[in-house]
């Protein structure tokens, strides 16, 4: 029975798309890692709490299939901040966050990074 659960989770991981703009912060990557940790021995892994495992799968399946987005549809053109969905997606990308972090650092921190990187 654990083999069937393992295959279901693998299928779910394959269906869940990776967002390349959120390197290191993507939900799909976290889910893949959690599945790998939970099923360390692959199909031979024994599941201690089958009900909890099935509940986790069903919850992830609902998220993956956009169940809640369809059930509670909302206007995606403008959010609470007045920014469009596309603009929000760009701002939340890893590259944009790096730029924002670099703008927030002071001149001495930038100089320290520059000289430390050259020595290392």
N, CA, C and O atoms as a printed pandas DataFrame, in Angstrom:
     atom_number atom_name residue_name chain_id  residue_number  x_coord  y_coord  z_coord
0              1         N          UNK        A               1    0.810   -1.189    0.000
1              2        CA          UNK        A               1    0.000    0.000    0.000
2              3         C          UNK        A               1    0.859    1.261    0.000
3              4         O          UNK        A               1    0.456    2.281   -0.560
4              5         N          UNK        A               2    2.033    1.205    0.618
5              6        CA          UNK        A               2    2.928    2.361    0.628
6              7         C          UNK        A               2    3.441    2.670   -0.766
7              8         O          UNK        A               2    3.690    3.828   -1.102
8              9         N          UNK        A               3    3.598    1.635   -1.575
9             10        CA          UNK        A               3    4.072    1.845   -2.943
10            11         C          UNK        A               3    3.067    2.676   -3.736
11            12         O          UNK        A               3    3.458    3.541   -4.519
12            13         N          UNK        A               4    1.784    2.418   -3.539
13            14        CA          UNK        A               4    0.752    3.184   -4.244
14            15         C          UNK        A               4    0.761    4.642   -3.784
15            16         O          UNK        A               4    0.618    5.553   -4.600
16            17         N          UNK        A               5    0.928    4.861   -2.484
17            18        CA          UNK        A               5    0.999    6.233   -1.974
18            19         C          UNK        A               5    2.226    6.948   -2.535
19            20         O          UNK        A               5    2.152    8.111   -2.931
20            21         N          UNK        A               6    3.332    6.254   -2.563
21            22        CA          UNK        A               6    4.563    6.839   -3.091
22            23         C          UNK        A               6    4.375    7.256   -4.550
23            24         O          UNK        A               6    4.785    8.350   -4.938
24            25         N          UNK        A               7    3.765    6.400   -5.354
25            26        CA          UNK        A               7    3.535    6.720   -6.767
26            27         C          UNK        A               7    2.574    7.900   -6.915
27            28         O          UNK        A               7    2.745    8.725   -7.813
28            29         N          UNK        A               8    1.564    7.988   -6.041
29            30        CA          UNK        A               8    0.635    9.126   -6.089
30            31         C          UNK        A               8    1.374   10.434   -5.809
31            32         O          UNK        A               8    1.156   11.437   -6.489
32            33         N          UNK        A               9    2.243   10.415   -4.809
33            34        CA          UNK        A               9    3.009   11.616   -4.490
34            35         C          UNK        A               9    3.974   11.969   -5.622
35            36         O          UNK        A               9    4.172   13.145   -5.925
36            37         N          UNK        A              10    4.569   10.963   -6.242
37            38        CA          UNK        A              10    5.460   11.237   -7.376
38            39         C          UNK        A              10    4.695   11.881   -8.526
39            40         O          UNK        A              10    5.179   12.829   -9.144
40            41         N          UNK        A              11    3.505   11.368   -8.812
41            42        CA          UNK        A              11    2.674   11.951   -9.869
42            43         C          UNK        A              11    2.337   13.402   -9.545
43            44         O          UNK        A              11    2.382   14.272  -10.415
44            45         N          UNK        A              12    2.004   13.648   -8.300
45            46        CA          UNK        A              12    1.690   15.004   -7.862
46            47         C          UNK        A              12    2.893   15.930   -8.062
47            48         O          UNK        A              12    2.736   17.060   -8.525
48            49         N          UNK        A              13    4.081   15.459   -7.716
49            50        CA          UNK        A              13    5.294   16.265   -7.891
50            51         C          UNK        A              13    5.562   16.554   -9.365
51            52         O          UNK        A              13    6.001   17.651   -9.712
52            53         N          UNK        A              14    5.304   15.588  -10.221
53            54        CA          UNK        A              14    5.513   15.793  -11.656
54            55         C          UNK        A              14    4.535   16.820  -12.215
55            56         O          UNK        A              14    4.891   17.603  -13.096
56            57         N          UNK        A              15    3.303   16.819  -11.707
57            58        CA          UNK        A              15    2.280   17.738  -12.201
58            59         C          UNK        A              15    2.478   19.158  -11.684
59            60         O          UNK        A              15    2.052   20.114  -12.331
60            61         N          UNK        A              16    3.112   19.307  -10.538
61            62        CA          UNK        A              16    3.266   20.622   -9.932
62            63         C          UNK        A              16    4.423   21.344  -10.616
63            64         O          UNK        A              16    5.557   20.873  -10.536
64            65         N          UNK        A              17    4.178   22.467  -11.282
65            66        CA          UNK        A              17    5.244   23.138  -12.041
66            67         C          UNK        A              17    6.219   23.886  -11.134
67            68         O          UNK        A              17    5.834   24.450  -10.110
68            69         N          UNK        A              18    7.483   23.876  -11.535
69            70        CA          UNK        A              18    8.499   24.651  -10.839
70            71         C          UNK        A              18    8.472   26.080  -11.369
71            72         O          UNK        A              18    8.370   26.290  -12.578
72            73         N          UNK        A              19    8.561   27.050  -10.485
73            74        CA          UNK        A              19    8.615   28.453  -10.886
74            75         C          UNK        A              19   10.077   28.876  -10.887
75            76         O          UNK        A              19   10.670   29.077   -9.827
76            77         N          UNK        A              20   10.656   29.012  -12.070
77            78        CA          UNK        A              20   12.077   29.328  -12.186
78            79         C          UNK        A              20   12.405   30.732  -11.681
79            80         O          UNK        A              20   13.561   31.019  -11.373
80            81         N          UNK        A              21   11.407   31.604  -11.591
81            82        CA          UNK        A              21   11.665   32.964  -11.115
82            83         C          UNK        A              21   11.816   33.021   -9.594
83            84         O          UNK        A              21   12.200   34.058   -9.054
84            85         N          UNK        A              22   11.522   31.930   -8.902
85            86        CA          UNK        A              22   11.616   31.899   -7.439
86            87         C          UNK        A              22   12.599   30.822   -6.986
87            88         O          UNK        A              22   12.246   29.940   -6.203
88            89         N          UNK        A              23   13.792   30.899   -7.467
89            90        CA          UNK        A              23   14.811   29.913   -7.138
90            91         C          UNK        A              23   15.048   29.868   -5.629
91            92         O          UNK        A              23   15.322   30.890   -5.000
92            93         N          UNK        A              24   14.937   28.682   -5.069
93            94        CA          UNK        A              24   15.160   28.501   -3.642
94            95         C          UNK        A              24   13.970   28.851   -2.766
95            96         O          UNK        A              24   14.017   28.639   -1.554
96            97         N          UNK        A              25   12.897   29.387   -3.356
97            98        CA          UNK        A              25   11.722   29.775   -2.583
98            99         C          UNK        A              25   10.452   29.217   -3.194
99           100         O          UNK        A              25    9.356   29.646   -2.835
100          101         N          UNK        A              26   10.575   28.286   -4.092
101          102        CA          UNK        A              26    9.422   27.766   -4.819
102          103         C          UNK        A              26    8.740   26.663   -4.020
103          104         O          UNK        A              26    9.402   25.782   -3.472
104          105         N          UNK        A              27    7.423   26.717   -3.960
105          106        CA          UNK        A              27    6.649   25.723   -3.222
106          107         C          UNK        A              27    6.832   24.325   -3.808
107          108         O          UNK        A              27    6.903   23.348   -3.063
108          109         N          UNK        A              28    6.909   24.221   -5.119
109          110        CA          UNK        A              28    7.078   22.909   -5.751
110          111         C          UNK        A              28    8.386   22.256   -5.316
111          112         O          UNK        A              28    8.429   21.047   -5.089
112          113         N          UNK        A              29    9.444   23.038   -5.198
113          114        CA          UNK        A              29   10.730   22.495   -4.762
114          115         C          UNK        A              29   10.654   22.014   -3.317
115          116         O          UNK        A              29   11.226   20.980   -2.973
116          117         N          UNK        A              30    9.957   22.754   -2.481
117          118        CA          UNK        A              30    9.799   22.361   -1.074
118          119         C          UNK        A              30    8.996   21.069   -0.976
119          120         O          UNK        A              30    9.338   20.179   -0.198
120          121         N          UNK        A              31    7.932   20.967   -1.760
121          122        CA          UNK        A              31    7.105   19.756   -1.737
122          123         C          UNK        A              31    7.911   18.558   -2.211
123          124         O          UNK        A              31    7.831   17.484   -1.614
124          125         N          UNK        A              32    8.680   18.726   -3.266
125          126        CA          UNK        A              32    9.522   17.627   -3.759
126          127         C          UNK        A              32   10.502   17.162   -2.684
127          128         O          UNK        A              32   10.714   15.963   -2.506
128          129         N          UNK        A              33   11.096   18.114   -1.973
129          130        CA          UNK        A              33   12.045   17.767   -0.923
130          131         C          UNK        A              33   11.348   17.044    0.231
131          132         O          UNK        A              33   11.886   16.079    0.774
132          133         N          UNK        A              34   10.166   17.503    0.603
133          134        CA          UNK        A              34    9.417   16.857    1.692
134          135         C          UNK        A              34    9.013   15.433    1.313
135          136         O          UNK        A              34    9.063   14.530    2.149
136          137         N          UNK        A              35    8.616   15.230    0.062
137          138        CA          UNK        A              35    8.258   13.882   -0.397
138          139         C          UNK        A              35    9.496   12.988   -0.371
139          140         O          UNK        A              35    9.425   11.833    0.047
140          141         N          UNK        A              36   10.624   13.526   -0.817
141          142        CA          UNK        A              36   11.865   12.746   -0.795
142          143         C          UNK        A              36   12.254   12.376    0.636
143          144         O          UNK        A              36   12.727   11.267    0.884
144          145         N          UNK        A              37   12.058   13.293    1.568
145          146        CA          UNK        A              37   12.372   13.011    2.970
146          147         C          UNK        A              37   11.413   11.980    3.567
147          148         O          UNK        A              37   11.829   11.104    4.325
148          149         N          UNK        A              38   10.133   12.089    3.223
149          150        CA          UNK        A              38    9.131   11.181    3.790
150          151         C          UNK        A              38    9.254    9.771    3.225
151          152         O          UNK        A              38    9.002    8.796    3.932
152          153         N          UNK        A              39    9.639    9.659    1.963
153          154        CA          UNK        A              39    9.760    8.351    1.310
154          155         C          UNK        A              39   11.227    8.089    0.973
155          156         O          UNK        A              39   11.585    7.941   -0.195
156          157         N          UNK        A              40   12.056    8.033    1.984
157          158        CA          UNK        A              40   13.499    7.837    1.785
158          159         C          UNK        A              40   13.827    6.520    1.078
159          160         O          UNK        A              40   14.797    6.443    0.325
160          161         N          UNK        A              41   13.031    5.499    1.317
161          162        CA          UNK        A              41   13.303    4.186    0.724
162          163         C          UNK        A              41   12.423    3.932   -0.494
163          164         O          UNK        A              41   12.286    2.792   -0.936
164          165         N          UNK        A              42   11.828    4.990   -1.036
165          166        CA          UNK        A              42   11.002    4.842   -2.228
166          167         C          UNK        A              42    9.752    4.033   -1.944
167          168         O          UNK        A              42    9.059    4.271   -0.955
168          169         N          UNK        A              43    9.467    3.084   -2.808
169          170        CA          UNK        A              43    8.262    2.257   -2.664
170          171         C          UNK        A              43    8.317    1.349   -1.440
171          172         O          UNK        A              43    7.281    0.864   -0.986
172          173         N          UNK        A              44    9.501    1.117   -0.905
173          174        CA          UNK        A              44    9.652    0.227    0.253
174          175         C          UNK        A              44    9.461    0.945    1.589
175          176         O          UNK        A              44    9.573    0.323    2.646
176          177         N          UNK        A              45    9.179    2.220    1.551
177          178        CA          UNK        A              45    8.971    2.988    2.776
178          179         C          UNK        A              45    7.664    2.569    3.439
179          180         O          UNK        A              45    6.639    2.417    2.776
180          181         N          UNK        A              46    7.715    2.386    4.749
181          182        CA          UNK        A              46    6.481    2.079    5.480
182          183         C          UNK        A              46    5.922    3.382    6.044
183          184         O          UNK        A              46    6.641    4.178    6.647
184          185         N          UNK        A              47    4.638    3.576    5.837
185          186        CA          UNK        A              47    3.956    4.781    6.313
186          187         C          UNK        A              47    3.352    4.476    7.673
187          188         O          UNK        A              47    2.544    3.557    7.808
188          189         N          UNK        A              48    3.746    5.249    8.684
189          190        CA          UNK        A              48    3.251    5.009   10.038
190          191         C          UNK        A              48    1.800    5.438   10.203
191          192         O          UNK        A              48    0.991    4.694   10.758
192          193         N          UNK        A              49    1.471    6.619    9.729
193          194        CA          UNK        A              49    0.112    7.153    9.878
194          195         C          UNK        A              49   -0.494    7.316    8.489
195          196         O          UNK        A              49   -0.332    8.353    7.845
196          197         N          UNK        A              50   -1.192    6.282    8.038
197          198        CA          UNK        A              50   -1.745    6.280    6.684
198          199         C          UNK        A              50   -2.806    7.359    6.498
199          200         O          UNK        A              50   -2.884    7.967    5.431
200          201         N          UNK        A              51   -3.617    7.604    7.514
201          202        CA          UNK        A              51   -4.674    8.621    7.407
202          203         C          UNK        A              51   -4.066   10.010    7.235
203          204         O          UNK        A              51   -4.545   10.807    6.428
204          205         N          UNK        A              52   -3.023   10.294    7.987
205          206        CA          UNK        A              52   -2.363   11.594    7.882
206          207         C          UNK        A              52   -1.684   11.749    6.521
207          208         O          UNK        A              52   -1.703   12.832    5.937
208          209         N          UNK        A              53   -1.098   10.688    6.026
209          210        CA          UNK        A              53   -0.456   10.698    4.708
210          211         C          UNK        A              53   -1.485   10.960    3.614
211          212         O          UNK        A              53   -1.254   11.770    2.716
212          213         N          UNK        A              54   -2.616   10.275    3.692
213          214        CA          UNK        A              54   -3.678   10.469    2.695
214          215         C          UNK        A              54   -4.255   11.878    2.768
215          216         O          UNK        A              54   -4.569   12.483    1.742
216          217         N          UNK        A              55   -4.392   12.393    3.980
217          218        CA          UNK        A              55   -4.917   13.747    4.147
218          219         C          UNK        A              55   -3.954   14.774    3.541
219          220         O          UNK        A              55   -4.390   15.721    2.887
220          221         N          UNK        A              56   -2.660   14.589    3.755
221          222        CA          UNK        A              56   -1.669   15.500    3.173
222          223         C          UNK        A              56   -1.720   15.447    1.653
223          224         O          UNK        A              56   -1.643   16.480    0.988
224          225         N          UNK        A              57   -1.849   14.245    1.107
225          226        CA          UNK        A              57   -1.933   14.110   -0.346
226          227         C          UNK        A              57   -3.169   14.819   -0.894
227          228         O          UNK        A              57   -3.080   15.557   -1.875
228          229         N          UNK        A              58   -4.312   14.597   -0.269
229          230        CA          UNK        A              58   -5.554   15.224   -0.739
230          231         C          UNK        A              58   -5.458   16.749   -0.676
231          232         O          UNK        A              58   -5.922   17.441   -1.582
232          233         N          UNK        A              59   -4.863   17.265    0.382
233          234        CA          UNK        A              59   -4.705   18.716    0.512
234          235         C          UNK        A              59   -3.815   19.270   -0.590
235          236         O          UNK        A              59   -4.138   20.285   -1.206
236          237         N          UNK        A              60   -2.701   18.606   -0.835
237          238        CA          UNK        A              60   -1.799   19.055   -1.898
238          239         C          UNK        A              60   -2.441   18.915   -3.271
239          240         O          UNK        A              60   -2.222   19.746   -4.151
240          241         N          UNK        A              61   -3.225   17.876   -3.451
241          242        CA          UNK        A              61   -3.911   17.669   -4.728
242          243         C          UNK        A              61   -4.909   18.799   -4.988
243          244         O          UNK        A              61   -5.028   19.281   -6.115
244          245         N          UNK        A              62   -5.621   19.218   -3.946
245          246        CA          UNK        A              62   -6.572   20.325   -4.113
246          247         C          UNK        A              62   -5.845   21.617   -4.476
247          248         O          UNK        A              62   -6.319   22.383   -5.315
248          249         N          UNK        A              63   -4.703   21.859   -3.849
249          250        CA          UNK        A              63   -3.927   23.051   -4.196
250          251         C          UNK        A              63   -3.401   22.969   -5.625
251          252         O          UNK        A              63   -3.448   23.946   -6.373
252          253         N          UNK        A              64   -2.907   21.808   -5.987
253          254        CA          UNK        A              64   -2.343   21.614   -7.325
254          255         C          UNK        A              64   -3.380   21.782   -8.424
255          256         O          UNK        A              64   -3.071   22.303   -9.496
256          257         N          UNK        A              65   -4.593   21.349   -8.168
257          258        CA          UNK        A              65   -5.644   21.413   -9.188
258          259         C          UNK        A              65   -6.398   22.746   -9.173
259          260         O          UNK        A              65   -7.403   22.895   -9.868
260          261         N          UNK        A              66   -5.917   23.716   -8.384
261          262        CA          UNK        A              66   -6.554   25.037   -8.282
262          263         C          UNK        A              66   -7.990   24.952   -7.785
263          264         O          UNK        A              66   -8.831   25.765   -8.170
264          265         N          UNK        A              67   -8.272   23.984   -6.942
265          266        CA          UNK        A              67   -9.619   23.799   -6.400
266          267         C          UNK        A              67  -10.126   25.078   -5.734
267          268         O          UNK        A              67  -11.247   25.520   -5.985
268          269         N          UNK        A              68   -9.283   25.667   -4.883
269          270        CA          UNK        A              68   -9.712   26.841   -4.131
270          271         C          UNK        A              68   -9.764   28.091   -5.003
271          272         O          UNK        A              68  -10.600   28.967   -4.777
272          273         N          UNK        A              69   -8.891   28.183   -5.983
273          274        CA          UNK        A              69   -8.949   29.330   -6.896
274          275         C          UNK        A              69  -10.238   29.322   -7.706
275          276         O          UNK        A              69  -10.825   30.372   -7.969
276          277         N          UNK        A              70  -10.668   28.135   -8.097
277          278        CA          UNK        A              70  -11.919   28.020   -8.854
278          279         C          UNK        A              70  -13.134   28.227   -7.948
279          280         O          UNK        A              70  -14.122   28.840   -8.353
280          281         N          UNK        A              71  -13.052   27.716   -6.731
281          282        CA          UNK        A              71  -14.180   27.821   -5.809
282          283         C          UNK        A              71  -14.391   29.259   -5.343
283          284         O          UNK        A              71  -15.527   29.722   -5.239
284          285         N          UNK        A              72  -13.302   29.960   -5.066
285          286        CA          UNK        A              72  -13.370   31.338   -4.584
286          287         C          UNK        A              72  -12.688   32.254   -5.592
287          288         O          UNK        A              72  -11.667   32.871   -5.289
288          289         N          UNK        A              73  -13.249   32.339   -6.776
289          290        CA          UNK        A              73  -12.616   33.141   -7.822
290          291         C          UNK        A              73  -12.601   34.609   -7.416
291          292         O          UNK        A              73  -13.545   35.121   -6.814
292          293         N          UNK        A              74  -11.509   35.264   -7.761
293          294        CA          UNK        A              74  -11.337   36.679   -7.439
294          295         C          UNK        A              74  -10.759   37.385   -8.656
295          296         O          UNK        A              74  -10.229   36.747   -9.566
296          297         N          UNK        A              75  -10.864   38.683   -8.661
297          298        CA          UNK        A              75  -10.325   39.483   -9.746
298          299         C          UNK        A              75   -8.803   39.481   -9.659
299          300         O          UNK        A              75   -8.240   39.984   -8.687
300          301         N          UNK        A              76   -8.135   38.924  -10.657
301          302        CA          UNK        A              76   -6.679   38.835  -10.630
302          303         C          UNK        A              76   -6.017   40.052  -11.255
303          304         O          UNK        A              76   -4.790   40.144  -11.273
304          305         N          UNK        A              77   -6.807   40.988  -11.769
305          306        CA          UNK        A              77   -6.185   42.133  -12.420
306          307         C          UNK        A              77   -5.619   43.123  -11.411
307          308         O          UNK        A              77   -4.592   43.749  -11.676
308          309         N          UNK        A              78   -6.262   43.277  -10.266
309          310        CA          UNK        A              78   -5.784   44.221   -9.262
310          311         C          UNK        A              78   -5.949   43.596   -7.883
311          312         O          UNK        A              78   -7.013   43.077   -7.548
312          313         N          UNK        A              79   -4.889   43.653   -7.092
313          314        CA          UNK        A              79   -4.949   43.128   -5.738
314          315         C          UNK        A              79   -5.205   44.238   -4.735
315          316         O          UNK        A              79   -5.595   45.342   -5.115
316          317         N          UNK        A              80   -4.992   43.959   -3.478
317          318        CA          UNK        A              80   -5.236   44.928   -2.410
318          319         C          UNK        A              80   -4.297   46.128   -2.516
319          320         O          UNK        A              80   -4.641   47.223   -2.071
320          321         N          UNK        A              81   -3.123   45.933   -3.095
321          322        CA          UNK        A              81   -2.159   47.024   -3.227
322          323         C          UNK        A              81   -2.362   47.842   -4.489
323          324         O          UNK        A              81   -1.732   48.886   -4.657
324          325         N          UNK        A              82   -3.231   47.384   -5.377
325          326        CA          UNK        A              82   -3.452   48.083   -6.632
326          327         C          UNK        A              82   -2.475   47.681   -7.719
327          328         O          UNK        A              82   -2.479   48.261   -8.805
328          329         N          UNK        A              83   -1.643   46.698   -7.437
329          330        CA          UNK        A              83   -0.651   46.219   -8.399
330          331         C          UNK        A              83   -1.239   45.033   -9.146
331          332         O          UNK        A              83   -1.925   44.200   -8.555
332          333         N          UNK        A              84   -0.973   44.956  -10.434
333          334        CA          UNK        A              84   -1.507   43.852  -11.225
334          335         C          UNK        A              84   -0.801   42.549  -10.862
335          336         O          UNK        A              84    0.263   42.560  -10.243
336          337         N          UNK        A              85   -1.398   41.438  -11.249
337          338        CA          UNK        A              85   -0.839   40.112  -10.977
338          339         C          UNK        A              85    0.548   39.980  -11.598
339          340         O          UNK        A              85    1.471   39.475  -10.958
340          341         N          UNK        A              86    0.696   40.433  -12.843
341          342        CA          UNK        A              86    1.974   40.315  -13.545
342          343         C          UNK        A              86    3.057   41.151  -12.862
343          344         O          UNK        A              86    4.195   40.702  -12.726
344          345         N          UNK        A              87    2.704   42.373  -12.431
345          346        CA          UNK        A              87    3.671   43.224  -11.743
346          347         C          UNK        A              87    4.080   42.608  -10.410
347          348         O          UNK        A              87    5.252   42.654  -10.033
348          349         N          UNK        A              88    3.133   42.044   -9.711
349          350        CA          UNK        A              88    3.423   41.395   -8.433
350          351         C          UNK        A              88    4.353   40.200   -8.633
351          352         O          UNK        A              88    5.273   39.983   -7.843
352          353         N          UNK        A              89    4.112   39.434   -9.683
353          354        CA          UNK        A              89    4.948   38.272   -9.976
354          355         C          UNK        A              89    6.384   38.696  -10.281
355          356         O          UNK        A              89    7.332   38.035   -9.856
356          357         N          UNK        A              90    6.546   39.796  -11.016
357          358        CA          UNK        A              90    7.883   40.296  -11.339
358          359         C          UNK        A              90    8.591   40.773  -10.078
359          360         O          UNK        A              90    9.772   40.488   -9.882
360          361         N          UNK        A              91    7.877   41.495   -9.225
361          362        CA          UNK        A              91    8.477   42.027   -8.005
362          363         C          UNK        A              91    8.898   40.905   -7.065
363          364         O          UNK        A              91    9.905   41.031   -6.368
364          365         N          UNK        A              92    8.145   39.811   -7.035
365          366        CA          UNK        A              92    8.455   38.703   -6.134
366          367         C          UNK        A              92    9.502   37.740   -6.687
367          368         O          UNK        A              92    9.843   36.763   -6.019
368          369         N          UNK        A              93   10.014   37.988   -7.878
369          370        CA          UNK        A              93   11.025   37.102   -8.449
370          371         C          UNK        A              93   12.333   37.237   -7.669
371          372         O          UNK        A              93   12.561   38.245   -7.000
372          373         N          UNK        A              94   13.169   36.240   -7.757
373          374        CA          UNK        A              94   14.439   36.231   -7.042
374          375         C          UNK        A              94   15.327   37.386   -7.482
375          376         O          UNK        A              94   15.989   38.012   -6.654
376          377         N          UNK        A              95   15.346   37.673   -8.790
377          378        CA          UNK        A              95   16.189   38.754   -9.302
378          379         C          UNK        A              95   15.766   40.105   -8.731
379          380         O          UNK        A              95   16.614   40.905   -8.336
380          381         N          UNK        A              96   14.459   40.364   -8.686
381          382        CA          UNK        A              96   13.972   41.638   -8.151
382          383         C          UNK        A              96   14.284   41.760   -6.664
383          384         O          UNK        A              96   14.637   42.842   -6.194
384          385         N          UNK        A              97   14.159   40.674   -5.926
385          386        CA          UNK        A              97   14.470   40.720   -4.495
386          387         C          UNK        A              97   15.953   40.976   -4.260
387          388         O          UNK        A              97   16.316   41.663   -3.305
388          389         N          UNK        A              98   16.820   40.432   -5.120
389          390        CA          UNK        A              98   18.258   40.705   -5.004
390          391         C          UNK        A              98   18.542   42.180   -5.242
391          392         O          UNK        A              98   19.333   42.787   -4.519
392          393         N          UNK        A              99   17.901   42.758   -6.252
393          394        CA          UNK        A              99   18.089   44.183   -6.541
394          395         C          UNK        A              99   17.635   45.022   -5.357
395          396         O          UNK        A              99   18.326   45.962   -4.963
396          397         N          UNK        A             100   16.483   44.695   -4.786
397          398        CA          UNK        A             100   15.984   45.439   -3.627
398          399         C          UNK        A             100   16.926   45.309   -2.433
399          400         O          UNK        A             100   17.157   46.285   -1.721
400          401         N          UNK        A             101   17.464   44.127   -2.210
401          402        CA          UNK        A             101   18.399   43.936   -1.100
402          403         C          UNK        A             101   19.678   44.727   -1.317
403          404         O          UNK        A             101   20.231   45.282   -0.367
404          405         N          UNK        A             102   20.157   44.785   -2.562
405          406        CA          UNK        A             102   21.362   45.554   -2.856
406          407         C          UNK        A             102   21.128   47.047   -2.668
407          408         O          UNK        A             102   22.039   47.766   -2.259
408          409         N          UNK        A             103   19.927   47.520   -2.959
409          410        CA          UNK        A             103   19.617   48.936   -2.783
410          411         C          UNK        A             103   19.538   49.301   -1.306
411          412         O          UNK        A             103   19.802   50.448   -0.944
412          413         N          UNK        A             104   19.187   48.369   -0.465
413          414        CA          UNK        A             104   19.033   48.645    0.964
414          415         C          UNK        A             104   20.354   48.607    1.725
415          416         O          UNK        A             104   20.420   49.075    2.862
416          417         N          UNK        A             105   21.396   48.067    1.127
417          418        CA          UNK        A             105   22.674   47.990    1.827
418          419         C          UNK        A             105   23.408   49.318    1.709
419          420         O          UNK        A             105   23.270   50.027    0.711
420          421         N          UNK        A             106   24.176   49.645    2.719
421          422        CA          UNK        A             106   24.924   50.893    2.728
422          423         C          UNK        A             106   26.203   50.793    1.919
423          424         O          UNK        A             106   26.566   49.716    1.447
424          425         N          UNK        A             107   26.875   51.903    1.763
425          426        CA          UNK        A             107   28.101   51.976    0.969
426          427         C          UNK        A             107   29.210   51.138    1.596
427          428         O          UNK        A             107   29.978   50.495    0.881
428          429         N          UNK        A             108   29.301   51.138    2.920
429          430        CA          UNK        A             108   30.359   50.381    3.577
430          431         C          UNK        A             108   30.150   48.872    3.424
431          432         O          UNK        A             108   31.112   48.122    3.258
432          433         N          UNK        A             109   28.916   48.441    3.479
433          434        CA          UNK        A             109   28.617   47.020    3.283
434          435         C          UNK        A             109   28.969   46.601    1.868
435          436         O          UNK        A             109   29.530   45.525    1.664
436          437         N          UNK        A             110   28.647   47.435    0.883
437          438        CA          UNK        A             110   28.987   47.120   -0.508
438          439         C          UNK        A             110   30.495   47.054   -0.699
439          440         O          UNK        A             110   30.995   46.155   -1.375
440          441         N          UNK        A             111   31.230   48.008   -0.105
441          442        CA          UNK        A             111   32.690   47.990   -0.211
442          443         C          UNK        A             111   33.274   46.753    0.464
443          444         O          UNK        A             111   34.191   46.125   -0.064
444          445         N          UNK        A             112   32.745   46.412    1.618
445          446        CA          UNK        A             112   33.224   45.228    2.338
446          447         C          UNK        A             112   33.015   43.977    1.504
447          448         O          UNK        A             112   33.905   43.131    1.417
448          449         N          UNK        A             113   31.822   43.852    0.878
449          450        CA          UNK        A             113   31.557   42.699    0.011
450          451         C          UNK        A             113   32.527   42.658   -1.160
451          452         O          UNK        A             113   33.027   41.594   -1.524
452          453         N          UNK        A             114   32.789   43.812   -1.745
453          454        CA          UNK        A             114   33.672   43.872   -2.910
454          455         C          UNK        A             114   35.070   43.404   -2.549
455          456         O          UNK        A             114   35.646   42.573   -3.251
456          457         N          UNK        A             115   35.622   43.927   -1.464
457          458        CA          UNK        A             115   36.977   43.563   -1.089
458          459         C          UNK        A             115   37.073   42.144   -0.546
459          460         O          UNK        A             115   38.085   41.474   -0.750
460          461         N          UNK        A             116   36.051   41.685    0.133
461          462        CA          UNK        A             116   36.038   40.316    0.639
462          463         C          UNK        A             116   35.953   39.325   -0.512
463          464         O          UNK        A             116   36.610   38.285   -0.473
464          465         N          UNK        A             117   35.172   39.618   -1.519
465          466        CA          UNK        A             117   35.024   38.727   -2.671
466          467         C          UNK        A             117   36.318   38.635   -3.455
467          468         O          UNK        A             117   36.639   37.574   -3.990
468          469         N          UNK        A             118   37.079   39.739   -3.535
469          470        CA          UNK        A             118   38.332   39.720   -4.288
470          471         C          UNK        A             118   39.388   38.886   -3.584
471          472         O          UNK        A             118   40.195   38.235   -4.248
472          473         N          UNK        A             119   39.404   38.888   -2.263
473          474        CA          UNK        A             119   40.385   38.105   -1.510
474          475         C          UNK        A             119   40.055   36.622   -1.525
475          476         O          UNK        A             119   40.955   35.784   -1.563
476          477         N          UNK        A             120   38.745   36.288   -1.496
477          478        CA          UNK        A             120   38.298   34.902   -1.386
478          479         C          UNK        A             120   38.438   34.228   -2.645
479          480         O          UNK        A             120   38.111   33.046   -2.751
